[in-house]
Amino acid sequence: MAKVLMPLAQGFEEIEALAVVDILRRADIEVVLVGLKSGPVIGAHNISIVPDTEIDAVNAGAFDMIVLPGGQPGTDNLNVDPRIHALLTEFTAKDKLIGAICAAPIVLAENGLLCGKKVTCHPTYKDRLNGGIYDGVSPVVIDGTIITSQGSGTAINFGLAIVTILIGRSVSDEISNAMLAQKASSHIWSPHLFNSIIQSLLGALELKDSYTQGQARRVADYCLSIGYKLKLPIIEMRDLYLGAMLHDIGKYNTAEDVLNKPDSLNLREETLTREHTLKGTLFVVGINELSHIGSTILHHHEHWDGTGYPGRLKGEQIPLHARIVSVADAFDAMISNRSYREGLNKEIALRELVKKKNTQFDPFLVDVFIECLNDSPFEMKDFSYYF
């Protein structure tokens, strides 16, 4: 069971603490309220809370996440306590989740955790983010292991987002529906809708190239298995998913007779086929929410030894996500039936991957992928969780 630590200082904002605690406990997530000293803690609106324990008794290693409520003077009282900053440092070192709402993100900023991160907070504190990239629109912002929220009015969204990350969207939606929680206006453009658009684009490609039917989804599943093993942050998992789903989108502009040719391609046809990496990259360039995955699309046919295309990149010059897609894509291609050959069985395909370690593929990622297949594959029934 997931376990969350929530420190309370004198003057904390009651809604931001208790709404989140209520939602997490509805999801059967254990929440431990921690006081900075013995006795009750009085909130900003004179509500008295008796914490479960004191901060000096806390073993940070037992928790999956720390959440800081805002409010004043509660936030300032958290910020001046070195024990809070020691906890944040320990959680960061272990890549654990850290949440803060309203004014509390300034505590993370003071600890140097927000530089270059997309974050939100109460608007009155947006100039105190110490290099954080302020988002004044989204009620909840997630960047890597950092989760921030705007204030009291977004506490329910904040709590539901934490449940989604720790347990899954289905549990979060179940709690939301039972509470009759109102969705934030930003959900008009929901993750599900965005994901559906991606699926529709792939559907159009699949109508043209029969081989691609289900291929992108399978490659994405393999890639997320590898990403999960590598413990990639949530935002990276989302971007890996997008890159995997759209890695072959450039084939939409390749002639059908070339895509579905029943025998080997000649030099001209091979050249046309190879152009799909560039065409796919041009497809996403200029789209704010997709342009950053261009490097995955462009370089997923590079080889570890530098003999791939289009850039002849070598080793770790090849972007990590492109290297992951390369392994997953090659495996799926080998086990799939093509117009000119039968698919290989799993064991033979894996032997081919191992044979091409250090030449075509990143050897470490091949080993990780084999581990994924030997374990229970990482299953994600709703990929839009990553948006």
Buried (B, 14 or more C-beta within 10 A) or exposed (E): EBBBBBBBBBBBBBBBBBBBBBBBEBBEBBBBBBBBEEEEBBBBEEBEBEBBEEBEEBEBEEBBBBBBBBBBBBBBBBBBBEBBBEBBBBBBEEEBBBBBBBBBBBBBBBBEBBEEBBBBBBEEBBEBBBEBBBBEEBBBBBBBBBBBBBBBEBBBBBBBBBBBBBBBBEBBBBBBEEBEBEEBEEEEEEBBEBBEEBBEBBEEBBEBBEBBBEBBBBBBBBBBBBBBBBEBBBBBBBBBBBBBBBBBBBBBBBEEEBBBBEEEBEEEBEEBBBBBBBBBBBBBEEEEEBEEBBBBBBBBBBBBBBEBBBBEBBEEEBBBBBBBBBBBBBBBBBBBEEEEEEBBEEEEBBEBBEEBBEEBBBBEBBBBBBEBBEEEEBEBEEBBBBB
